[in-house]
Amino acid sequence: MFAKTTLSDWENLVQKQLKTDDIHSVLQKENLEGITVKPYHGSVARPLSLLPKVEESTQLVSRYAESLEEDVIAFLLDKNVENLEEKNIYINNKDLAEHISPEETNSYYSLIDIFSESTGEMDRQLGTELLAKAFNRNLCVDISLHQNAGAAIYQQLAIALAKTKDLVEVYGADVLNKLVFRFAVSADYFFEIAKIRAFKLLFAQLAKEFDLQSIPYIFVETSLRNKSKNDPENNLIRSTVELSAAMIGGADAVFSNDYLLESGNSLSTEVSFKQQIVLAYESIINVFEDGANGSYYVEDITRQLASNAWAFFVEMEQTGGYAEMMMKGELQKLIYTQALEEQKWLEEGRLKLIGVNMYPKLEKKREARELYSPTEIRAVRLAQMFE
């Protein structure tokens, strides 16, 4: 029989190994989300039930390339491609979404967000036209821009809820089952797992307000914010971590942005996609319904992120909602402030990016305020000020 180990025994061992009585100050994790991260967990107050996803297995999405046509099931399309059969098609172009004629052998998912990125105004006519299409999912609630602009996780989640509520008010509650939620995830592994899971909690809570039990369809792409032009090898590592977080968090589809950024080619496109293949078929994590369920740490930060996001969502609604905050410039300022704080953490070394501020390859060339705007939600890579 094994001897029973108490929590006190574990703490004493950690104190001895760290050579300090105050293990909390050593193990406490700083974060930009305003949540408490415990150094260890012995239990969780309210265990979460399994958080389901729509797809049985996470769809592995590649940007279209003719060379991949025989091996890839799901493609992201920016322009029309003829004679595709038995594919999942993710439409990434407004004109294509409006004019494409769906084939019965394929499944179609719109990645078109009908909200203006600058004003928050909704294009109702476009929404009506897209909802009339024979797509599996007709409208996209895109929050990837906000992540790449430096928004906090709780802000991203609340914005997704606010945009969803606006769509329900225009098109009715049935639209909840016609949406694709497009998130970008960074390499903050456990926080990003928790982000996907927290959104499922939040969406269920919002759907309940309309007497529905709906599951959100979640499309996740790798972040551009933490990538560097001068460090493509580390870009690959970071995006692998991000894809893993998305799959374990319960995404219905994942997509890898090209690790070479603007200088991508057919080979880099293929390599970027094959990260998904390795994860799915070597680790088999794309089939998990809720792979993080039961992890005390992830459960705890999932609850906290969901709570903070719901509180900010309520605050947004009291202020007038998503479009109202955008038109007044209030949401832009909040994201701008958050993004500058994140950039400051990078400069101070509290946030580490190998090849950028840890073992740096280049010196700082620009100030953060040259890159960000308080009046525009603008995607900015953390490394841009060093390039």
C-alpha positions in Angstrom: 0.0 0.0 0.0 1.1 3.5 -0.8 1.4 5.9 2.2 -1.2 8.7 2.1 0.2 12.1 1.2 -1.6 15.1 2.6 -1.6 18.6 1.2 0.6 19.7 4.1 3.1 17.0 3.2 3.2 18.3 -0.4 3.6 22.0 0.7 6.5 21.0 3.1 8.2 19.3 0.2 7.8 22.3 -2.1 9.1 24.6 0.6 12.1 22.5 1.0 12.9 22.3 -2.7 12.3 26.0 -3.3 14.1 26.9 -0.1 11.4 29.3 1.1 8.5 29.3 3.4 6.5 31.6 1.1 5.8 29.3 -1.9 2.8 31.4 -3.0 5.0 34.4 -3.9 7.3 32.1 -6.0 4.6 30.1 -7.7 2.0 32.8 -8.2 1.4 33.6 -11.9 1.0 37.2 -13.0 -1.5 37.7 -15.8 -3.2 40.5 -17.7 -6.7 39.2 -17.1 -7.2 40.3 -13.6 -7.8 36.8 -12.3 -6.3 34.9 -9.4 -4.1 32.0 -10.4 -3.4 29.7 -7.5 0.0 28.0 -7.2 -1.7 24.6 -6.8 -5.2 23.2 -6.5 -6.4 20.4 -4.3 -10.0 20.6 -5.4 -12.5 22.7 -7.3 -15.6 24.3 -5.7 -18.0 23.6 -8.5 -16.9 20.9 -11.1 -18.0 21.6 -14.6 -20.0 19.1 -16.6 -18.7 18.1 -20.0 -18.7 21.0 -22.4 -19.8 19.5 -25.8 -18.8 20.6 -29.3 -20.8 20.5 -32.5 -18.4 18.4 -34.6 -17.5 14.9 -33.4 -13.9 15.4 -34.5 -12.2 18.8 -34.9 -12.1 19.8 -38.5 -8.5 20.4 -39.8 -8.7 23.3 -42.1 -6.2 24.2 -44.8 -6.0 27.2 -47.1 -6.8 25.8 -50.5 -4.0 24.4 -52.6 -4.5 22.0 -55.5 -1.7 19.8 -54.3 -3.7 19.1 -51.1 -7.0 18.5 -52.7 -6.9 14.7 -52.4 -5.7 14.6 -48.8 -7.5 17.5 -47.1 -11.2 17.4 -46.1 -11.7 21.0 -45.1 -10.6 24.1 -47.0 -10.6 27.8 -46.4 -11.5 29.5 -49.6 -10.9 33.1 -50.6 -12.0 32.5 -54.2 -14.2 30.0 -55.9 -12.8 26.5 -56.7 -14.7 24.3 -59.1 -15.4 20.6 -58.8 -14.7 20.1 -55.0 -16.6 17.1 -53.7 -17.2 15.8 -50.1 -15.4 18.8 -48.6 -16.1 21.2 -45.7 -15.8 24.6 -47.2 -15.0 27.6 -45.0 -15.8 30.8 -47.1 -13.5 33.6 -46.2 -14.5 36.2 -48.8 -17.6 38.3 -48.8 -18.2 38.3 -52.6 -17.7 34.6 -52.7 -20.1 34.0 -49.9 -22.7 36.1 -51.7 -22.4 34.4 -55.1 -21.3 30.8 -54.4 -23.7 28.1 -55.4 -23.5 25.3 -52.8 -23.0 21.8 -54.0 -25.0 19.0 -52.3 -21.9 17.0 -51.7 -20.1 19.7 -49.7 -20.8 21.4 -46.3 -20.5 25.2 -46.2 -19.5 27.5 -43.4 -19.5 31.3 -43.7 -16.6 33.2 -42.1 -18.2 36.5 -43.0 -18.9 38.9 -40.2 -21.6 41.5 -41.0 -20.5 44.0 -38.4 -18.3 46.9 -39.6 -14.8 46.7 -38.1 -14.6 50.5 -37.7 -18.1 51.5 -36.6 -19.7 48.3 -35.3 -22.7 48.9 -37.6 -24.5 45.8 -38.9 -25.0 45.1 -42.6 -28.6 43.7 -42.2 -29.1 43.3 -45.9 -26.0 41.1 -46.2 -27.0 39.1 -43.2 -30.4 38.4 -44.7 -28.8 37.3 -48.0 -26.4 35.0 -46.2 -29.1 33.5 -44.1 -31.0 32.6 -47.3 -28.1 30.5 -48.5 -28.0 26.7 -48.1 -25.1 26.8 -45.8 -24.5 24.7 -42.6 -23.6 27.9 -40.8 -24.5 31.3 -42.4 -23.0 34.1 -40.3 -19.7 34.6 -38.5 -19.0 36.4 -35.2 -15.4 37.2 -35.7 -13.3 38.0 -32.6 -9.9 37.1 -34.1 -9.2 40.8 -34.9 -9.8 41.8 -31.3 -7.3 39.2 -30.1 -4.7 40.3 -32.6 -5.3 43.9 -31.6 -4.4 43.1 -28.0 -7.8 42.7 -26.3 -7.9 40.8 -23.0 -9.6 37.4 -23.0 -12.5 38.6 -21.0 -13.0 41.4 -23.5 -12.9 39.0 -26.5 -15.5 36.8 -24.8 -17.8 39.7 -23.9 -17.6 41.2 -27.4 -18.6 37.8 -28.9 -21.7 37.8 -26.6 -22.6 41.4 -27.4 -22.4 40.8 -31.2 -24.4 37.6 -30.8 -27.1 39.4 -28.8 -27.4 42.1 -31.5 -27.8 39.4 -34.2 -30.6 37.7 -32.2 -32.4 41.0 -31.8 -32.4 41.4 -35.6 -32.8 37.9 -36.9 -34.4 36.0 -34.0 -33.1 33.4 -31.5 -32.9 30.7 -34.2 -29.9 32.5 -35.6 -27.9 31.0 -32.7 -27.7 27.8 -34.6 -26.5 29.5 -37.8 -23.4 31.1 -36.4 -19.7 30.4 -36.6 -17.5 32.0 -33.8 -14.1 32.8 -35.1 -11.4 33.1 -32.4 -7.7 33.5 -32.5 -5.6 31.8 -29.7 -2.2 32.7 -28.4 0.4 30.4 -26.9 -0.7 31.1 -23.3 -1.7 27.4 -23.2 -4.0 26.9 -20.3 -5.6 30.3 -20.5 -6.5 29.7 -24.2 -7.9 26.3 -23.3 -10.0 28.0 -20.6 -11.0 30.7 -23.1 -12.7 28.3 -25.5 -14.3 26.5 -22.6 -15.5 29.7 -20.9 -17.2 30.8 -24.1 -19.2 27.6 -24.2 -20.4 28.3 -20.7 -21.2 31.9 -21.7 -23.0 31.0 -24.9 -25.1 28.4 -23.0 -26.1 31.1 -20.5 -27.0 33.5 -23.3 -29.0 30.9 -25.2 -30.9 30.1 -22.0 -32.1 33.7 -21.9 -33.9 32.9 -25.2 -35.2 29.5 -23.9 -32.8 27.6 -26.1 -30.1 24.9 -25.5 -27.5 25.6 -28.2 -23.9 24.7 -28.6 -21.6 27.3 -30.3 -19.7 26.3 -33.5 -16.2 27.5 -32.8 -13.6 28.0 -35.5 -10.1 28.7 -34.1 -7.1 30.1 -35.9 -3.5 30.6 -34.7 -2.7 34.1 -33.5 -0.6 36.5 -35.5 0.0 38.8 -32.5 2.9 36.7 -31.0 4.6 35.9 -34.3 7.8 37.5 -35.6 9.0 38.0 -39.2 12.6 37.3 -38.0 11.9 34.2 -36.1 9.8 31.7 -38.2 11.1 28.6 -36.4 9.6 29.9 -33.1 6.4 30.8 -34.9 6.0 27.2 -35.7 6.4 26.2 -32.1 4.0 28.8 -30.9 1.3 27.9 -33.4 1.7 24.2 -32.5 0.9 25.1 -28.9 -2.0 27.2 -30.0 -3.5 24.4 -32.1 -3.2 22.0 -29.3 -5.0 24.4 -26.9 -7.8 24.9 -29.4 -8.3 21.2 -29.9 -8.2 20.4 -26.2 -10.5 23.4 -25.5 -13.1 21.8 -27.8 -12.9 23.8 -31.1 -15.0 22.5 -33.9 -12.5 23.6 -36.5 -8.9 24.8 -36.5 -6.8 26.7 -39.0 -3.0 27.5 -39.1 -2.0 30.9 -40.3 1.3 30.7 -42.4 4.3 30.7 -40.0 6.2 32.8 -42.6 3.6 35.6 -42.3 3.7 37.8 -45.4 6.5 35.8 -47.2 4.6 32.5 -47.2 4.8 30.1 -50.1 3.2 26.8 -51.1 5.7 24.8 -48.9 5.1 27.0 -45.8 1.3 26.7 -46.3 1.6 22.9 -46.4 4.0 22.8 -43.4 1.6 25.0 -41.4 -1.3 22.8 -42.1 0.6 19.6 -41.3 1.1 20.8 -37.8 -2.6 20.0 -37.4 -2.1 16.5 -38.9 0.7 15.7 -36.4 -1.4 16.8 -33.5 -4.5 15.0 -34.7 -3.1 11.7 -35.7 -0.1 11.4 -33.4 -1.7 12.8 -30.3 -5.3 12.1 -31.2 -6.5 15.2 -29.4 -8.9 16.3 -32.1 -11.5 13.8 -31.0 -11.8 14.9 -27.4 -15.2 16.4 -26.5 -13.8 18.3 -23.5 -10.2 17.2 -22.9 -9.6 19.6 -20.0 -12.6 18.6 -18.0 -11.6 17.7 -14.4 -8.4 19.7 -14.4 -8.8 21.8 -11.2 -6.5 24.5 -12.6 -8.3 24.9 -15.9 -11.7 24.6 -14.3 -10.8 27.4 -11.9 -9.6 29.9 -14.6 -12.5 28.9 -16.9 -14.9 29.9 -14.2 -13.1 33.2 -13.5 -12.8 34.1 -17.2 -16.5 33.4 -17.8 -17.5 35.5 -14.7 -15.3 38.5 -15.7 -16.5 38.3 -19.4 -20.2 38.1 -18.4 -19.7 41.2 -16.1 -18.1 43.1 -19.0 -20.9 42.0 -21.3 -23.5 43.3 -18.9 -21.5 46.6 -18.7 -21.5 46.8 -22.5 -25.2 46.3 -22.7 -25.8 49.0 -20.1 -23.6 51.3 -22.1 -25.7 50.7 -25.2 -24.3 47.5 -26.7 -21.5 46.6 -29.1 -22.4 49.0 -31.9 -23.0 51.9 -29.6 -19.7 51.5 -27.9 -17.9 51.3 -31.2 -19.6 54.4 -32.7 -18.6 56.3 -29.5 -15.1 55.0 -29.7 -15.3 53.6 -26.2 -14.5 50.0 -27.0 -11.5 51.0 -29.2 -10.0 52.9 -26.2 -10.5 50.0 -23.9 -8.7 47.6 -26.2 -6.0 50.2 -26.9 -5.3 50.6 -23.2 -5.1 46.8 -22.8 -2.9 46.4 -25.8 -0.4 49.0 -24.6 -0.2 47.3 -21.2 0.6 44.0 -22.9 3.2 45.6 -25.0 4.7 47.2 -21.8 4.9 43.8 -20.2 6.8 42.6 -23.2 9.3 45.5 -23.0 9.8 44.9 -19.3 10.3 41.2 -19.7 7.3 40.1 -17.7 5.9 38.6 -20.9 8.6 36.6 -22.7 8.9 35.9 -26.5 12.0 34.0 -27.5 13.8 35.8 -30.3 12.0 39.1 -29.5 12.7 40.1 -25.9 14.3 36.9 -24.7 17.5 36.1 -26.6 16.6 39.0 -28.9 17.7 39.1 -32.5 17.0 42.8 -33.0 16.9 46.0 -31.0 13.8 48.0 -30.4 13.1 50.3 -33.3 9.7 51.9 -32.7 7.6 53.0 -29.8 4.3 51.2 -29.0 2.2 54.3 -29.5 3.4 54.5 -33.2 1.8 51.1 -33.8 -1.5 51.3 -31.9 -4.5 53.7 -32.3 -7.0 54.7 -29.6 -9.6 55.2 -32.3 -9.2 52.0 -34.3 -9.1 48.3 -33.4 -5.9 47.5 -35.3 -4.1 44.1 -35.4 -0.5 44.6 -34.2 2.1 42.0 -33.7 4.1 42.4 -30.4 7.3 42.0 -32.4 6.6 44.8 -34.8 8.4 47.4 -32.7 11.6 45.3 -32.9 11.4 44.7 -36.7 
